[in-house]
Amino acid sequence: MEFRHPFLNNPKLALFYGLFWLVSALIMMLILVFANGLGYWGAIVEVFSSIIVFAIVGTSIWYVVRFSTLENNSAVRILLSHLIAASIIVFLYMYLGVVLIKLLNPAAIEWMNRGFVNRVFGGYMMYVIYVVFFYAVNYYYSFKEKVRNEGKLIALVKEAELHALKSQINPHFLFNSLNSISSLTMTNPARAQEMVINLSQLMRYSLKHDQSEKVSFKQELENNNLYLQIEKVRFGSKLEPVFEIDENCLKAEIPNMILQPIYENAIKYGVYEATEPVEIKTVARCNGELLQIIISNPYDANVKSKKGEGIGLRNIRDRMQIIYGNPYLLKLEDNKKEFKVTLAIPQKTKQNA
């Protein structure tokens, strides 16, 4: 937390402070004039030498409070610090009051001497009020700083989690692709070369957008077309990607690398063991507030060797939770003949931006 005075950091607070004491001084002056029969000039001098002087001197109590918090000092030390500070400030307040009265209204010095004890007592009471006020201000600023730091920490944790989730996808996909390239170098070198080129472009996209969490739907589709081209080199006519994309959706925002695990899952369970061409269908619709992407693939339940969500689909669910605070934006449907993944991506609008 900064050591600057809160009145310097917050001019509005300083303005309210000044207005409060000016109003208090005006009320006190009217009481002295109409209730005590004091003249206007005498009332002005009295109010200025007491209320206004303490309002000015009392601002320094902030520094005593700032360096005498319970977190850093014992209760005895805090009490002793305030007792010493209160005595110094009350002495300064009394001294300046006497000087001002002697300069501006010498006739009132005798009247002031008669109220000496009351002034000293009032000075200590005012000090207590200031201490309570500045402790409240201090803890308010400490609370705001704590909330701000917690917000930064949450953002850092969120960013770390997202990077960790992304790091699960790339090595997993890269491992599978390199295995395929390895086998193709012996059987079909030309296809292996084509696959290496597409893989390098795909990795370049991944690195390029690693720092930005969202990209346009158009960019994400282009990236996944590269992925599907890589897989088509392996599976040939068995893999048939079909796209039904509403062109109005192409500018929508979508988390990057979010679709690739869905296609990988579709190929793993729908294409690997298939003997006939398998259509992996992608349908995209949008209404301005929501981009809905449906990716479906048929599969033979009799040859499916693994059940449940793989690491890729769990990864997507976790990312949706972190980014949008809602893991249920990913919906899975399995009717034992077709597996369908529906992804709902909220879009920023003027209403919810």
C-alpha positions as CSV (number, residue, x, y, z in Angstrom):
1,M,0.0,0.0,0.0
2,E,1.2,3.5,-0.7
3,F,2.3,5.8,2.1
4,R,0.9,8.9,0.5
5,H,-1.8,10.7,2.5
6,P,-5.4,9.6,1.4
7,F,-6.3,13.2,0.8
8,L,-3.5,13.4,-1.9
9,N,-4.7,10.1,-3.4
10,N,-8.4,11.0,-3.3
11,P,-9.2,14.6,-3.8
12,K,-12.9,13.9,-3.4
13,L,-12.2,12.7,0.1
14,A,-10.2,15.8,0.9
15,L,-13.1,18.0,-0.5
16,F,-15.6,16.2,1.8
17,Y,-13.3,16.6,4.7
18,G,-12.9,20.3,4.1
19,L,-16.6,20.9,3.6
20,F,-17.4,19.0,6.8
21,W,-15.1,21.2,8.9
22,L,-16.3,24.4,7.3
23,V,-19.9,23.5,8.1
24,S,-18.9,22.5,11.6
25,A,-17.0,25.8,12.0
26,L,-20.0,27.8,10.7
27,I,-22.4,26.0,13.2
28,M,-19.9,26.6,16.1
29,M,-19.6,30.3,15.2
30,L,-23.4,30.7,15.2
31,I,-23.7,29.0,18.6
32,L,-21.0,31.4,20.0
33,V,-22.7,34.4,18.6
34,F,-26.4,33.7,19.4
35,A,-26.1,31.4,22.4
36,N,-23.0,32.8,24.2
37,G,-23.3,36.4,23.1
38,L,-19.9,36.6,21.5
39,G,-19.2,39.2,18.8
40,Y,-18.9,38.0,15.2
41,W,-15.1,38.8,15.0
42,G,-14.5,37.1,18.4
43,A,-16.5,34.0,17.2
44,I,-14.6,33.8,14.0
45,V,-11.2,34.0,15.7
46,E,-12.3,31.4,18.3
47,V,-13.6,29.0,15.7
48,F,-10.5,29.5,13.5
49,S,-8.1,29.0,16.4
50,S,-9.8,25.8,17.6
51,I,-11.7,23.9,14.9
52,I,-9.9,25.0,11.8
53,V,-6.4,24.7,13.4
54,F,-7.1,21.2,14.6
55,A,-8.6,20.3,11.2
56,I,-5.3,21.3,9.6
57,V,-3.0,19.8,12.3
58,G,-5.1,16.7,12.6
59,T,-4.4,15.6,9.1
60,S,-0.9,14.5,10.3
61,I,-2.5,11.8,12.5
62,W,-2.8,9.7,9.3
63,Y,0.9,9.0,9.4
64,V,0.8,7.8,13.0
65,V,-2.1,5.5,12.1
66,R,-0.4,4.3,9.0
67,F,2.7,3.2,10.8
68,S,0.9,1.9,13.9
69,T,-1.2,-1.0,12.6
70,L,-2.0,-4.1,14.6
71,E,-0.4,-6.2,11.9
72,N,3.0,-4.8,12.6
73,N,3.0,-3.6,16.2
74,S,2.0,-4.8,19.7
75,A,-1.0,-3.2,21.4
76,V,1.2,-1.6,24.0
77,R,3.5,0.0,21.4
78,I,0.5,1.3,19.5
79,L,-1.0,2.8,22.6
80,L,2.3,4.5,23.5
81,S,2.7,5.8,20.0
82,H,-0.7,7.4,20.0
83,L,-0.2,8.8,23.5
84,I,3.0,10.6,22.5
85,A,1.6,11.7,19.1
86,A,-1.6,13.0,20.8
87,S,0.4,15.0,23.3
88,I,2.6,16.6,20.6
89,I,-0.5,17.4,18.4
90,V,-2.5,18.8,21.3
91,F,0.5,21.0,22.3
92,L,0.9,22.2,18.7
93,Y,-2.8,22.9,18.5
94,M,-2.8,24.9,21.7
95,Y,0.3,26.8,20.8
96,L,-1.0,27.8,17.4
97,G,-4.4,28.7,18.9
98,V,-2.8,31.1,21.5
99,V,-0.6,32.7,18.8
100,L,-3.6,33.3,16.5
101,I,-5.7,34.8,19.3
102,K,-2.9,37.1,20.4
103,L,-2.5,38.3,16.8
104,L,-6.1,38.6,15.8
105,N,-8.1,39.2,19.1
106,P,-5.8,39.9,22.1
107,A,-8.7,40.8,24.3
108,A,-9.9,37.2,24.2
109,I,-6.7,35.7,25.6
110,E,-8.0,35.9,29.2
111,W,-11.2,34.1,28.1
112,M,-9.2,31.5,26.4
113,N,-7.1,30.9,29.6
114,R,-10.2,30.2,31.6
115,G,-11.1,27.5,29.1
116,F,-7.6,26.1,29.0
117,V,-8.5,22.7,30.5
118,N,-11.5,22.3,28.3
119,R,-9.4,23.0,25.2
120,V,-6.8,20.4,26.2
121,F,-9.5,17.8,26.9
122,G,-11.2,18.7,23.6
123,G,-7.9,18.3,21.8
124,Y,-7.4,14.8,23.1
125,M,-11.0,13.8,22.3
126,M,-10.6,15.2,18.8
127,Y,-7.4,13.1,18.4
128,V,-9.4,10.0,19.3
129,I,-12.0,10.8,16.7
130,Y,-9.3,11.4,14.1
131,V,-7.6,8.1,15.0
132,V,-10.9,6.2,14.5
133,F,-11.5,8.0,11.2
134,F,-8.1,7.3,9.8
135,Y,-8.0,3.7,10.9
136,A,-11.3,3.3,9.0
137,V,-9.7,4.9,5.9
138,N,-6.5,2.8,6.3
139,Y,-8.4,-0.5,6.5
140,Y,-10.6,0.6,3.6
141,Y,-7.6,1.2,1.4
142,S,-6.0,-2.1,2.7
143,F,-9.2,-4.0,1.8
144,K,-9.3,-2.4,-1.7
145,E,-5.6,-3.4,-2.2
146,K,-6.3,-6.9,-1.0
147,V,-9.2,-7.3,-3.4
148,R,-7.1,-5.8,-6.3
149,N,-4.2,-8.2,-5.5
150,E,-6.6,-11.2,-5.3
151,G,-8.0,-10.2,-8.6
152,K,-4.5,-10.2,-10.1
153,L,-3.7,-13.5,-8.5
154,I,-7.0,-15.1,-9.9
155,A,-6.1,-13.8,-13.3
156,L,-2.6,-15.2,-13.1
157,V,-4.0,-18.6,-11.9
158,K,-6.6,-18.6,-14.7
159,E,-3.9,-17.8,-17.3
160,A,-1.6,-20.6,-15.9
161,E,-4.5,-23.1,-16.0
162,L,-5.3,-22.2,-19.6
163,H,-1.7,-22.6,-20.7
164,A,-1.6,-25.9,-18.8
165,L,-4.7,-27.1,-20.6
166,K,-3.3,-26.0,-24.0
167,S,0.0,-27.8,-23.3
168,Q,-2.0,-31.0,-22.9
169,I,-3.4,-30.8,-26.4
170,N,-0.3,-30.0,-28.5
171,P,2.0,-32.7,-27.4
172,H,-0.8,-35.3,-27.5
173,F,-1.7,-34.3,-31.1
174,L,2.0,-34.0,-32.2
175,F,2.8,-37.4,-30.9
176,N,0.0,-39.0,-33.0
177,S,1.0,-37.0,-36.1
178,L,4.7,-37.9,-35.8
179,N,3.8,-41.6,-35.5
180,S,1.7,-41.3,-38.7
181,I,4.5,-39.5,-40.5
182,S,6.9,-42.2,-39.4
183,S,4.8,-44.9,-40.9
184,L,4.1,-43.0,-44.1
185,T,7.8,-42.3,-44.8
186,M,8.2,-46.0,-45.6
187,T,4.9,-46.6,-47.5
188,N,4.2,-43.2,-49.1
189,P,7.0,-40.6,-48.9
190,A,5.1,-38.0,-50.9
191,R,2.1,-38.1,-48.5
192,A,4.6,-38.0,-45.6
193,Q,6.1,-34.8,-47.0
194,E,2.6,-33.3,-47.5
195,M,1.7,-34.2,-43.9
196,V,4.9,-32.6,-42.6
197,I,4.2,-29.3,-44.4
198,N,0.6,-29.2,-43.1
199,L,1.8,-30.1,-39.6
200,S,4.4,-27.2,-39.6
201,Q,1.6,-24.8,-40.6
202,L,-0.6,-26.1,-37.9
203,M,2.1,-25.7,-35.3
204,R,2.9,-22.2,-36.5
205,Y,-0.8,-21.3,-36.0
206,S,-0.7,-22.8,-32.5
207,L,2.4,-20.8,-31.5
208,K,1.2,-17.6,-33.2
209,H,-2.1,-17.6,-31.2
210,D,-0.7,-19.0,-27.9
211,Q,-0.8,-15.6,-26.2
212,S,-4.3,-14.7,-27.3
213,E,-7.1,-16.8,-25.8
214,K,-9.6,-16.1,-28.5
215,V,-9.6,-15.9,-32.3
216,S,-12.2,-15.5,-35.0
217,F,-14.3,-18.6,-35.9
218,K,-12.9,-18.2,-39.5
219,Q,-9.3,-18.6,-38.2
220,E,-10.2,-21.5,-36.1
221,L,-11.9,-23.3,-39.0
222,E,-8.9,-22.7,-41.3
223,N,-6.6,-24.1,-38.6
224,N,-8.8,-27.2,-38.2
225,N,-8.9,-27.7,-42.0
226,L,-5.2,-28.0,-41.8
227,Y,-5.6,-30.7,-39.1
228,L,-8.2,-32.5,-41.2
229,Q,-5.9,-32.4,-44.2
230,I,-3.2,-34.0,-42.1
231,E,-5.6,-36.8,-41.1
232,K,-6.9,-37.2,-44.6
233,V,-3.4,-38.0,-45.7
234,R,-3.5,-40.9,-43.3
235,F,-7.0,-42.1,-43.9
236,G,-7.7,-41.1,-47.5
237,S,-11.3,-41.6,-48.6
238,K,-12.4,-43.0,-45.3
239,L,-12.4,-39.4,-43.9
240,E,-15.0,-37.1,-45.4
241,P,-15.3,-33.7,-43.6
242,V,-18.6,-31.9,-44.4
243,F,-19.2,-28.2,-43.4
244,E,-22.4,-26.3,-43.1
245,I,-21.3,-22.9,-41.9
246,D,-23.5,-19.8,-41.7
247,E,-21.2,-17.1,-43.1
248,N,-22.5,-14.6,-40.5
249,C,-20.7,-16.7,-37.9
250,L,-17.2,-16.4,-39.3
251,K,-16.5,-13.2,-37.4
252,A,-17.6,-14.7,-34.1
253,E,-15.0,-15.1,-31.4
254,I,-14.0,-18.6,-30.2
255,P,-11.2,-19.9,-27.9
256,N,-8.3,-21.0,-30.0
257,M,-7.5,-24.7,-30.5
258,I,-10.9,-25.5,-29.0
259,L,-12.2,-27.6,-31.9
260,Q,-9.2,-29.7,-32.7
261,P,-9.7,-32.2,-29.8
262,I,-13.3,-32.7,-31.0
263,Y,-12.2,-33.6,-34.5
264,E,-9.5,-35.8,-33.0
265,N,-12.0,-37.6,-30.9
266,A,-14.3,-38.0,-33.9
267,I,-11.5,-39.5,-36.0
268,K,-10.3,-41.8,-33.2
269,Y,-13.7,-43.4,-32.6
270,G,-15.4,-42.9,-35.9
271,V,-12.7,-43.4,-38.6
272,Y,-10.0,-45.7,-37.2
273,E,-11.9,-48.9,-37.4
274,A,-14.3,-47.9,-40.2
275,T,-14.3,-49.7,-43.5
276,E,-16.6,-47.3,-45.3
277,P,-16.2,-43.5,-45.7
278,V,-17.1,-41.7,-42.5
279,E,-18.7,-38.2,-42.7
280,I,-17.6,-35.8,-39.9
281,K,-20.2,-33.1,-40.2
282,T,-19.7,-29.6,-38.8
283,V,-22.7,-27.3,-38.5
284,A,-22.4,-23.7,-37.2
285,R,-25.3,-21.3,-36.4
286,C,-25.3,-18.0,-34.6
287,N,-27.8,-15.4,-33.4
288,G,-25.5,-12.6,-32.3
289,E,-25.3,-13.6,-28.6
290,L,-24.4,-17.3,-29.1
291,L,-22.3,-19.2,-31.6
292,Q,-23.5,-22.9,-31.7
293,I,-21.1,-25.4,-33.3
294,I,-22.3,-29.0,-33.8
295,I,-19.7,-31.7,-34.8
296,S,-21.1,-35.2,-35.3
297,N,-19.7,-38.5,-36.6
298,P,-21.2,-42.0,-37.0
299,Y,-19.4,-44.9,-35.3
300,D,-19.8,-48.6,-34.9
301,A,-20.5,-49.3,-31.2
302,N,-19.4,-52.9,-31.6
303,V,-15.8,-52.0,-32.4
304,K,-15.5,-49.0,-30.1
305,S,-12.8,-50.0,-27.7
306,K,-12.9,-47.1,-25.2
307,K,-15.8,-45.4,-23.4
308,G,-16.3,-42.0,-21.8
309,E,-14.8,-38.6,-22.4
310,G,-11.1,-38.6,-23.5
311,I,-8.6,-36.0,-22.3
312,G,-9.4,-33.7,-25.2
313,L,-13.1,-33.4,-24.3
314,R,-12.4,-33.0,-20.6
315,N,-9.9,-30.4,-21.6
316,I,-12.5,-28.4,-23.5
317,R,-15.0,-28.6,-20.6
318,D,-12.3,-27.3,-18.3
319,R,-11.4,-24.4,-20.6
320,M,-15.1,-23.5,-21.0
321,Q,-15.3,-23.4,-17.2
322,I,-12.3,-21.1,-16.9
323,I,-13.1,-18.8,-19.8
324,Y,-16.9,-18.5,-19.4
325,G,-17.5,-19.9,-15.9
326,N,-19.8,-22.5,-17.3
327,P,-18.7,-26.1,-18.1
328,Y,-22.2,-27.0,-19.5
329,L,-21.6,-25.0,-22.7
330,L,-20.2,-28.3,-24.0
331,K,-22.9,-31.0,-24.6
332,L,-22.3,-34.6,-25.6
333,E,-24.9,-36.9,-27.1
334,D,-24.4,-40.6,-27.9
335,N,-27.2,-42.7,-29.4
336,K,-24.8,-45.7,-30.0
337,K,-24.8,-44.9,-33.7
338,E,-23.8,-41.3,-33.8
339,F,-21.7,-39.2,-31.5
340,K,-22.5,-35.5,-31.4
341,V,-20.7,-32.7,-29.7
342,T,-22.5,-29.3,-29.3
343,L,-20.4,-26.3,-28.3
344,A,-22.1,-23.0,-27.3
345,I,-19.8,-20.0,-27.4
346,P,-21.2,-16.8,-25.8
347,Q,-20.5,-13.7,-27.8
348,K,-20.1,-10.1,-26.5
349,T,-22.9,-7.8,-27.4
350,K,-23.8,-4.2,-26.4
351,Q,-26.0,-5.7,-23.7
352,N,-23.6,-8.1,-22.1
353,A,-20.2,-6.7,-23.1
